[in-house]
């Protein structure tokens, strides 16, 4: 309880570098984030992919310049997420709606991110639209030890044909010496309606849960994050019944999952994407119980947030307040994404020598 009170006092203090200070206690802070990059496609028509349906390929003029601007806009957001408190861009960030490794290389080599020296973990997946998930990490802060891609086998309820969608990415490694596991997701869309497509996201949640269970069978105290654009809210069946995610961290059992975004959605009405004047909180970061302990000798969860700064929102018109997306009406808007990023802060006490 004494440590918890110290952390509450900590919230009001000024951030110096990426270390917080409170009387004799000092805390290191890192940001873990997720961002849907909204169709980050290159300008090359790959004959082996259905990339010609992407918004980038539908643009007829100045495509190369638009691509460069799109990459720069994405880099600006990534550079800023979490910087208010950590004074650094995310140590780890999961991304989705990317076409290939090349677009990620262009992103991390943007001048705004180059000095951060981000590494990339990406596998080509079977998605029909050729969009994948990936993980970016600052090499100085996170050391990957293992990575794997997990295929989601789901079928259309009517045709019984396989639905080719995104794989789920699992990365394990050490964040400043602490072993953590990160799952990056982009679950099936609501195409055809929420009810008709629900079973696909339930299937995605079952795969996610099985991966988490396999890690916990080896180590019940494993620190696991599962993040992504779930195309479901924190209250939907996939999250509540399959993952059994809790909104109250005091009720999370040993092998349970905590979802800090549920209260934001149900009690505050916050969202990460909007449609027909209704907000959804599809982008979430959840975690296992060992990240909630109050022993700050290793990294623990501190707080979660939605990165929805003013420059990421539409300023006027019908979509005022909505995320300022990159593509609309067959053209480039000079915007960012139709989703806001989400993030969590992790803190660890720094012991004096």
matplotlib code that plots the C-alpha trace (Angstrom):
import matplotlib.pyplot as plt

x = [0.0, 2.9, 4.4, 1.0, 0.6, 4.1, 3.0, -0.1, 2.0, 4.3, 1.6, 1.8, 5.5, 7.5, 9.1, 12.9, 14.2, 12.5, 12.9, 10.4, 11.5, 9.6, 11.6, 14.1, 12.3, 13.0, 11.1, 12.0, 9.1, 8.5, 5.6, 4.1, 1.7, -0.4, -1.4, -3.5, -1.6, -4.6, -3.5, 0.2, 0.9, 3.7, 3.2, 4.3, 1.7, 2.7, 1.3, 1.2, -1.0, -4.4, -2.8, -4.4, -7.5, -5.6, -6.3, -2.7, -3.0, -6.3, -4.6, -3.6, -1.4, 1.6, 1.5, 5.1, 4.8, 1.7, 3.3, 6.3, 3.8, 1.8, 5.0, 6.1, 2.6, 2.8, 6.3, 5.2, 2.5, 4.8, 7.4, 4.9, 3.0, 3.9, 6.4, 4.4, 5.5, 8.3, 10.1, 10.6, 8.7, 7.4, 9.9, 7.6, 4.7, 2.5, 1.1, -1.4, -2.7, 0.8, 1.5, 5.1, 8.4, 9.5, 6.9, 8.1, 11.7, 10.7, 8.8, 11.6, 14.1, 12.1, 14.2, 11.8, 12.5, 15.9, 17.8, 15.5, 17.0, 13.8, 14.0, 11.2, 9.5, 7.2, 5.9, 4.1, 0.5, -2.3, -4.8, -6.9, -6.2, -2.4, -2.4, -0.2, 0.6, 4.1, 6.1, 8.6, 11.0, 13.8, 16.9, 18.5, 15.5, 14.1, 15.9, 13.7, 14.4, 11.7, 9.0, 6.3, 3.3, 0.1, -2.4, -6.1, -8.3, -11.9, -14.7, -17.6, -20.9, -22.8, -20.3, -18.1, -15.1, -12.0, -11.7, -8.1, -7.3, -4.4, -2.1, -1.4, 2.2, 3.9, 7.2, 9.0, 12.0, 13.5, 12.5, 15.5, 16.1, 12.4, 11.0, 7.7, 5.5, 3.6, 0.8, -0.1, -3.6, -5.9, -9.1, -11.6, -13.7, -17.4, -18.1, -21.6, -22.6, -21.6, -23.8, -22.9, -19.2, -19.1, -18.0, -14.8, -13.7, -14.7, -12.4, -9.6, -10.1, -10.0, -6.6, -5.4, -6.4, -4.8, -1.5, -1.7, -2.6, 0.4, 2.8, 1.2, 1.4, 5.2, 5.2, 2.0, 3.6, 4.5, 4.1, 1.9, 0.4, -2.2, -2.9, -4.5, -7.4, -9.9, -12.9, -14.7, -15.3, -14.1, -17.6, -18.1, -18.2, -14.7, -13.1, -15.4, -16.4, -13.4, -10.5, -12.4, -10.8, -11.6, -12.2, -11.3, -7.7, -8.4, -10.6, -8.0, -7.1, -3.5, -3.8, -6.4, -6.4, -6.9, -8.4, -7.8, -9.7, -13.1, -13.8, -12.8, -15.4, -18.3, -17.9, -16.4, -17.6, -14.1, -13.3, -10.6, -12.6, -16.0, -18.8, -22.2, -21.7, -21.0, -17.6, -16.0, -13.0, -11.6, -8.0, -6.9, -4.0, -4.6, -2.2, -1.9, -1.9, 1.8, 2.0, -0.4, 1.6, 2.7, 6.3, 8.1, 11.5, 10.5, 8.2, 4.5, 1.5, 1.0, -1.7, -3.3, -4.5, -5.8, -3.5, -6.0, -4.2, -5.9, -3.8, -5.2, -8.8, -11.0, -11.5, -14.7, -17.5, -19.6, -16.8, -15.6, -13.9, -13.5, -10.0, -8.4, -7.9, -5.4, -7.7, -11.3, -13.3, -10.6, -7.9, -5.3, -6.4, -3.0, -4.4, -3.2, -5.4, -9.1, -8.0, -6.4, -3.4, -3.5, -0.7, 0.2, 3.0, 5.2, 7.3, 10.1, 11.8, 15.4, 17.7, 20.6, 24.0]
y = [0.0, 2.3, 1.8, 2.3, 5.7, 6.7, 5.9, 8.1, 11.0, 10.2, 11.1, 14.8, 15.1, 16.5, 14.0, 14.2, 12.1, 8.7, 8.5, 9.7, 10.8, 10.9, 11.8, 8.9, 6.7, 6.9, 5.1, 4.3, 4.5, 2.9, 3.1, 0.1, 1.0, -0.1, 1.8, 0.9, 2.7, 2.8, 1.2, 1.9, 0.5, 1.2, 2.5, -0.8, -3.1, -6.6, -9.2, -11.8, -9.6, -8.0, -4.7, -2.9, -2.4, -0.4, 3.4, 4.1, 2.2, 3.9, 7.3, 8.2, 11.2, 12.2, 8.7, 8.7, 12.1, 11.0, 7.9, 9.9, 12.2, 9.2, 7.7, 11.0, 11.4, 8.0, 8.7, 11.9, 10.0, 7.1, 9.6, 11.4, 8.5, 8.4, 11.2, 13.4, 11.1, 8.9, 11.7, 9.0, 7.3, 3.8, 1.2, -1.3, -0.6, -3.1, -2.0, -3.2, -2.4, -2.5, -4.1, -5.5, -5.1, -2.4, 0.2, -0.4, 0.1, 3.4, 4.3, 3.6, 5.3, 8.6, 11.4, 11.6, 8.0, 7.2, 8.0, 5.6, 2.7, 0.6, -3.0, -4.8, -8.2, -9.0, -12.2, -12.2, -13.3, -14.8, -11.9, -11.4, -7.7, -8.3, -6.4, -7.7, -7.0, -6.3, -5.2, -2.3, -2.0, 0.2, -2.1, -0.4, -1.1, -4.4, -7.6, -10.2, -13.8, -15.5, -14.7, -16.7, -16.2, -18.1, -18.8, -18.2, -20.8, -19.5, -20.0, -18.0, -19.0, -19.2, -20.4, -22.5, -21.2, -20.2, -16.6, -15.5, -13.0, -11.8, -14.1, -13.4, -12.4, -13.5, -11.9, -12.7, -10.8, -8.7, -5.1, -3.7, -7.2, -8.1, -11.0, -10.1, -11.6, -9.5, -10.7, -8.4, -8.8, -7.5, -9.5, -10.0, -7.0, -6.5, -6.8, -8.1, -6.8, -7.4, -10.4, -12.3, -11.7, -12.3, -15.9, -14.9, -12.6, -15.3, -17.6, -15.1, -14.7, -18.5, -18.6, -15.7, -17.4, -20.7, -18.9, -17.2, -20.5, -22.2, -19.5, -19.7, -23.5, -23.1, -20.0, -19.1, -15.8, -14.8, -11.1, -11.1, -8.3, -8.9, -5.8, -4.9, -3.7, -6.3, -4.9, -5.6, -3.4, -4.4, -5.5, -7.9, -11.7, -12.2, -10.1, -10.7, -14.4, -15.9, -13.9, -13.3, -9.9, -8.1, -4.3, -4.3, -5.3, -6.4, -9.2, -10.6, -14.2, -15.5, -16.6, -13.9, -10.9, -7.2, -4.7, -1.1, 0.1, -1.3, 1.4, 4.1, 2.7, 1.9, 4.7, 7.6, 6.8, 7.0, 5.4, 4.9, 5.0, 6.4, 5.4, 7.0, 9.2, 6.3, 5.6, 2.2, 1.2, -1.5, -0.8, -2.3, -3.4, -6.1, -7.8, -10.6, -10.3, -10.4, -6.9, -5.6, -6.5, -3.7, -4.9, -2.3, -4.1, -5.1, -3.4, -3.1, -1.5, 2.1, 3.6, 3.4, 5.9, 6.8, 9.1, 11.5, 14.8, 17.6, 17.2, 13.7, 14.8, 16.5, 20.1, 20.8, 19.5, 16.4, 14.4, 16.9, 15.2, 11.9, 10.6, 12.5, 9.6, 9.5, 8.4, 9.5, 9.8, 8.2, 10.7, 11.5, 13.9, 14.6, 13.0, 10.2, 7.2, 6.3, 5.0, 6.6, 4.8, 3.3, 2.9, 1.8, 3.0, 0.6, 1.7, 0.1, 1.4, 2.5, 1.4, 3.7, 2.2]
z = [0.0, 0.8, -2.7, -4.3, -2.5, -3.7, -7.3, -6.9, -5.8, -8.7, -11.2, -10.4, -10.8, -13.7, -16.0, -16.3, -19.2, -19.0, -15.2, -12.6, -9.2, -5.9, -2.8, -2.5, -5.1, -8.9, -11.6, -15.2, -17.6, -21.0, -23.5, -25.2, -27.9, -30.9, -34.0, -37.1, -39.8, -42.2, -45.5, -45.4, -48.9, -51.3, -54.9, -56.6, -58.0, -56.8, -59.3, -56.5, -54.3, -54.4, -53.6, -56.5, -54.4, -51.8, -51.6, -52.6, -55.8, -56.7, -56.7, -60.3, -59.9, -57.6, -56.0, -55.0, -53.3, -51.5, -50.3, -48.8, -47.1, -45.7, -44.3, -42.7, -41.1, -39.6, -38.3, -36.7, -34.7, -33.7, -32.5, -30.3, -28.7, -25.0, -25.2, -22.7, -19.8, -21.1, -23.1, -25.7, -28.5, -27.7, -26.7, -28.4, -30.8, -32.6, -36.0, -38.5, -42.0, -43.5, -46.9, -46.4, -44.7, -47.1, -45.9, -42.4, -43.4, -44.9, -41.7, -39.3, -41.5, -41.5, -40.0, -37.1, -36.1, -37.5, -34.3, -32.3, -34.3, -34.5, -35.3, -37.3, -36.8, -39.7, -41.4, -44.7, -44.0, -46.1, -45.8, -48.9, -49.0, -48.4, -45.1, -42.2, -38.6, -37.3, -34.3, -34.1, -31.1, -30.1, -30.2, -27.3, -25.0, -26.2, -27.2, -29.0, -28.2, -30.2, -32.7, -34.5, -36.8, -36.0, -38.7, -38.1, -39.8, -40.1, -42.6, -44.0, -42.3, -45.6, -48.2, -45.8, -47.8, -45.9, -45.0, -45.5, -42.8, -40.7, -38.8, -35.1, -34.3, -31.1, -30.0, -26.8, -25.5, -22.8, -22.1, -20.1, -18.8, -18.1, -20.1, -21.8, -24.5, -27.0, -29.3, -32.2, -33.7, -36.4, -36.1, -38.9, -39.9, -39.4, -43.2, -43.7, -40.3, -36.7, -36.1, -39.3, -38.8, -35.1, -35.2, -37.1, -34.3, -31.7, -33.7, -33.5, -29.8, -29.3, -31.2, -29.1, -25.9, -26.9, -27.5, -24.1, -22.5, -24.0, -22.6, -19.2, -19.1, -19.1, -16.8, -15.0, -14.0, -17.6, -18.4, -21.6, -23.6, -26.3, -28.5, -31.7, -33.8, -32.7, -34.7, -31.4, -28.4, -24.9, -24.0, -27.0, -26.8, -28.2, -25.4, -22.5, -22.9, -24.8, -23.4, -20.1, -19.8, -16.6, -16.3, -12.6, -12.0, -8.5, -9.8, -12.3, -11.3, -11.6, -15.3, -16.1, -18.3, -17.5, -20.0, -18.9, -21.9, -20.9, -18.3, -20.8, -23.2, -20.8, -18.2, -20.3, -23.8, -25.3, -28.6, -31.1, -34.3, -35.3, -37.7, -38.2, -35.2, -32.9, -31.3, -31.1, -29.0, -31.3, -30.5, -27.2, -25.1, -22.5, -20.1, -17.7, -13.9, -13.2, -14.8, -12.2, -9.1, -6.8, -6.6, -8.8, -8.8, -12.4, -14.9, -14.0, -15.6, -14.6, -16.8, -20.2, -22.7, -26.2, -28.2, -29.6, -29.8, -31.7, -34.8, -35.3, -35.5, -38.1, -37.3, -39.1, -41.2, -41.0, -39.5, -36.9, -34.0, -35.9, -36.5, -39.4, -41.8, -44.7, -47.5, -48.5, -51.7, -53.8, -52.7, -50.1, -47.3, -45.8, -42.7, -40.5, -39.8, -39.2, -35.8, -32.8, -31.4, -27.9, -25.3, -21.8, -19.6, -17.7, -14.7, -12.7, -9.6, -10.2, -7.4, -6.5, -6.6]

ax = plt.figure().add_subplot(projection="3d")
ax.plot(x, y, z, "-o")
ax.set_aspect("equal")
plt.show()
